Amino acid sequence: MERFTISLDEDLAREFDALIAARGYSNRSEAVRDILRAQIEARRLASEEASHCIANLSYVYNHHERELAERVTQDQHEHHDLCVATLHAHLDHDNCMESVILRGPTSEVQAFAEALIAKPGIRHGALNLVTAEFRSQPHSHSHADGHSHPHGHYRPRS
């Protein structure tokens, strides 16, 4: 572990300590590490260095909306190479929340998420991306319909 020292004026140090307490960090080092990771992630995504990612897409919708649930499920099936898992929660008699775990090329994940969030009836959509390294394996999976997908593993970048 590498150490470094920073100097803060009293007001900034007091505000930082209040932030640390509010978020439940046990020390300044943990808070600084998380802030640095967030800034590095933001730079990677902004500079398009993130060729692959893992992500969580969450959204709320009214399940009475005409065929919306079926259209969303169909979209997920059409993008089965990106969609890893879906969690569905019933919020009340009308509204549901779904959280979809995604992985794949960042541009494809973002395009899928934006298209799904833009569907009429989808509300409160949000995408959380984490850049990842894709490590391809020497074989790919072939499907009965003739197309294949490379096999590999996604490792979050630190």
C-alpha positions as CSV (number, residue, x, y, z in Angstrom):
1,M,0.0,0.0,0.0
2,E,1.3,3.4,-0.9
3,R,0.9,6.4,1.4
4,F,0.7,10.1,0.7
5,T,-0.1,13.1,2.7
6,I,-2.5,16.0,1.8
7,S,-3.1,19.3,3.5
8,L,-6.6,20.7,3.9
9,D,-7.7,24.0,5.3
10,E,-9.8,23.7,8.5
11,D,-13.1,24.4,6.9
12,L,-12.6,21.8,4.2
13,A,-11.3,19.2,6.7
14,R,-14.3,19.8,8.9
15,E,-16.7,19.4,6.0
16,F,-14.8,16.3,4.9
17,D,-15.1,14.8,8.3
18,A,-18.8,15.5,8.4
19,L,-19.1,13.7,5.0
20,I,-17.2,10.8,6.3
21,A,-19.4,10.5,9.4
22,A,-22.6,10.9,7.3
23,R,-21.6,8.1,4.9
24,G,-20.3,5.8,7.7
25,Y,-16.7,5.6,6.8
26,S,-14.4,4.4,9.5
27,N,-11.5,6.7,8.5
28,R,-10.4,9.3,6.0
29,S,-8.4,6.9,3.9
30,E,-11.4,4.8,3.0
31,A,-13.3,7.9,2.0
32,V,-10.4,9.2,-0.1
33,R,-10.1,5.8,-1.9
34,D,-13.8,5.8,-2.8
35,I,-13.7,9.4,-4.0
36,L,-10.6,8.6,-6.2
37,R,-12.3,5.5,-7.6
38,A,-15.4,7.5,-8.5
39,Q,-13.4,10.2,-10.2
40,I,-11.3,7.6,-12.1
41,E,-14.4,5.8,-13.3
42,A,-16.0,9.1,-14.4
43,R,-12.9,9.9,-16.4
44,R,-12.7,6.5,-18.0
45,L,-16.4,6.7,-19.0
46,A,-16.1,10.3,-20.3
47,S,-12.9,9.5,-22.3
48,E,-14.4,6.3,-23.7
49,E,-11.5,4.2,-22.2
50,A,-14.1,1.8,-20.9
51,S,-14.6,-0.7,-23.8
52,H,-16.4,-3.1,-21.5
53,C,-18.5,-2.8,-18.4
54,I,-20.7,-4.4,-15.8
55,A,-23.8,-2.5,-14.9
56,N,-27.1,-2.3,-13.1
57,L,-30.1,-0.8,-14.8
58,S,-33.1,-0.1,-12.6
59,Y,-36.5,1.3,-13.5
60,V,-40.1,1.6,-12.3
61,Y,-43.2,0.9,-14.4
62,N,-46.9,0.5,-14.1
63,H,-47.6,-3.2,-14.9
64,H,-51.1,-2.3,-16.2
65,E,-49.5,-0.4,-19.1
66,R,-50.6,-2.1,-22.2
67,E,-48.1,-5.0,-23.0
68,L,-45.2,-3.1,-21.5
69,A,-44.0,-5.9,-19.3
70,E,-44.0,-8.2,-22.4
71,R,-42.2,-5.7,-24.5
72,V,-39.5,-5.2,-21.8
73,T,-39.0,-9.0,-21.5
74,Q,-38.8,-9.3,-25.3
75,D,-36.1,-6.6,-25.4
76,Q,-34.2,-8.5,-22.7
77,H,-34.4,-11.7,-24.6
78,E,-33.2,-10.0,-27.8
79,H,-30.2,-8.8,-25.8
80,H,-29.5,-12.0,-23.9
81,D,-25.8,-11.5,-24.5
82,L,-26.0,-8.3,-22.4
83,C,-28.6,-9.3,-19.8
84,V,-27.3,-11.5,-17.0
85,A,-30.2,-11.4,-14.5
86,T,-33.3,-9.5,-13.6
87,L,-34.8,-8.8,-10.2
88,H,-38.5,-7.9,-10.2
89,A,-40.2,-6.4,-7.2
90,H,-43.9,-5.5,-6.7
91,L,-44.1,-2.0,-5.2
92,D,-47.9,-1.7,-4.9
93,H,-51.0,-2.8,-6.8
94,D,-49.9,-0.9,-9.9
95,N,-46.1,-0.4,-9.9
96,C,-43.2,-2.7,-10.2
97,M,-39.4,-2.1,-10.1
98,E,-36.9,-4.1,-12.0
99,S,-33.2,-4.2,-11.7
100,V,-31.3,-5.7,-14.6
101,I,-27.6,-6.8,-14.3
102,L,-25.8,-6.2,-17.6
103,R,-22.4,-6.9,-18.9
104,G,-20.7,-6.4,-22.3
105,P,-19.3,-3.7,-24.5
106,T,-20.0,-0.3,-22.8
107,S,-21.6,1.3,-25.9
108,E,-24.0,-1.6,-26.3
109,V,-25.0,-1.7,-22.6
110,Q,-25.6,2.1,-22.7
111,A,-27.6,1.9,-25.9
112,F,-29.8,-0.9,-24.5
113,A,-30.3,1.0,-21.3
114,E,-31.2,4.2,-23.0
115,A,-33.7,2.5,-25.4
116,L,-35.4,0.7,-22.5
117,I,-35.6,3.8,-20.3
118,A,-37.1,5.7,-23.2
119,K,-40.0,3.3,-23.7
120,P,-43.4,4.9,-22.9
121,G,-44.4,3.8,-19.4
122,I,-40.9,3.3,-18.0
123,R,-40.2,5.8,-15.2
124,H,-37.3,6.6,-12.9
125,G,-34.7,4.7,-15.0
126,A,-31.1,4.8,-13.9
127,L,-27.9,3.1,-15.1
128,N,-24.9,2.5,-12.9
129,L,-21.8,1.5,-14.9
130,V,-18.6,0.0,-13.7
131,T,-15.7,-0.3,-16.1
132,A,-14.5,-3.8,-16.6
133,E,-11.8,-5.8,-18.3
134,F,-13.1,-8.6,-20.6
135,R,-10.9,-11.7,-20.6
136,S,-11.8,-13.8,-23.5
137,Q,-11.6,-17.6,-23.3
138,P,-10.4,-19.7,-26.2
139,H,-13.8,-21.1,-27.0
140,S,-17.2,-19.6,-27.7
141,H,-20.8,-20.8,-27.1
142,S,-22.8,-21.8,-30.2
143,H,-26.6,-21.8,-30.1
144,A,-29.1,-23.8,-32.0
145,D,-30.1,-20.8,-34.0
146,G,-26.6,-20.7,-35.5
147,H,-25.1,-17.7,-33.8
148,S,-22.3,-17.8,-31.2
149,H,-21.1,-15.7,-28.4
150,P,-17.5,-15.4,-27.1
151,H,-17.0,-16.9,-23.7
152,G,-15.1,-14.8,-21.2
153,H,-15.1,-13.2,-17.8
154,Y,-15.6,-9.6,-16.7
155,R,-13.4,-8.2,-14.0
156,P,-14.2,-4.8,-12.5
157,R,-11.3,-2.3,-12.9
158,S,-10.0,-1.0,-9.7
